[in-house]
Amino acid sequence: MTLSITEIASAREKTGLVLSGGGARGFAHVAVLEALEANNVQIDYVAGTSMGAVVGALYASGLSASEVREKLLSVDWNSTLRDVTDRNERSFRNKSFEGRNFLGLDLGVAPGDVRLPLAALRGQKLALALNSLTLETATVTDFDALPIPFRAMATDLATGDAVVLDRGSLATALRASMAVPVVYSPVEIDGRLYVDGGVANNLPVDVARDMGADRVIVVDTSSLRYSTNELTSVVTVVDQLTNLLTRRNTEAQLEKLTEQDLLIEIFPEGIATADFNKAEDALAIGRKSLAAVPDMFDAFRVDTAAYQAWNAKRLNRSEPPTLAFVEVISDAPRTSSKTIANRLTVRLKRLTKLRFRLLRKTIRLDCL
């Protein structure tokens, strides 16, 4: 009796992929994706935290390992660590105000109150980068609908509880999972404020099991502690505090592993969380670490024909959504719609009609 591919898939043990946080060190996760493809390892579920969530989400969205690598390396990650628009992109008026904000902070004003920001950065550039990376899945609101079911971890800032993000905007979920406390502002979702998932669950082994995984491949790139001499900025201090918090919950998750699971620890020395200029170095270290144990994936291999059929289906993703309209919310109702439209940098390839409508304080550009 010959079993079909579907019957073989349902009969075999389901494999979950768990990717830790680690910032720039998380680029080593891409080396694991490359090894999974080279060894015919079929992944049924993906769960990740922070940078591990970003890498895992791209793979779960139907990208190959090489496509994940290209997308990640195309992002200027260092620019996400500042909210200031590049000088060459600012207007003359905005440039003239440069240097007048002596505090370097944006203050909020409420009735009878002046409020400080919740973090050093609002994370606008990080949000733009994540929206760009996940453009092809912008219309997906249920993460089980991705080619591989996916979960991102975040931490409820009010309670400290680990929160599993499994629906909504994928980019927003990743933004919440990466919101390092004090560095990036918390992300509000459904009235709750979320910060970096590593604070509560940096290595979500339990989440992958809850998704249905019988066994897991766990990749930990998070362990790093700074020496006294290396604690030279707010980023390194916050990173050190986060590492101290994440190590405890990481070790608790490691205790959940069994003999049929695989733990891969890649700790790129000399690469800090914010060292995105060393991303390719982290990837190279990951490749070297995996090459040292070439048979580690033997127990997870599947039949070549079955793997190729599964992978072809996973990579058969839909085209990214097409822009239908641009909506501008204006606080100045007397501003000409054409003035605002002329400032937009959106360029449409096949524009047949463009009309402007000023509705109260909303300007909506419909592209028909």
Buried (B, 14 or more C-beta within 10 A) or exposed (E): EEEEBEEBBEEBEBBBBBBBBBBBBBBBBBBBBBBBBEBBBBBBBBBBBBBBBBBBBBBBBBBBBEBBBEBBBEBEBBBBBEBEEEEEEBEEEEEEEEEEEEEEEEEEEEEEEEEEEBBBBBBBBBBBBBBEBBEBBEEBEEBEEBBBBBBBBBBBBEEEEBBBBBBBBBBBBBBBBBBBBBBBBBBEBEEBBBBBBBBBBBBBBBBBBBBEBBBBBBBBBBBBEBEEEEEEEEBBEBBBBBBEBBBEBBEBBBEBBEEEBBBBEBBBEEBBBBBBEBBEBBBBBBBEBBEEEEEBBEEBEBEEEBBEBBBEEBEEEEEEEEEEEBEBEBEEEEBEBEEBBEEEEEEEEEEEEEEBEBEEEEBBBEBE
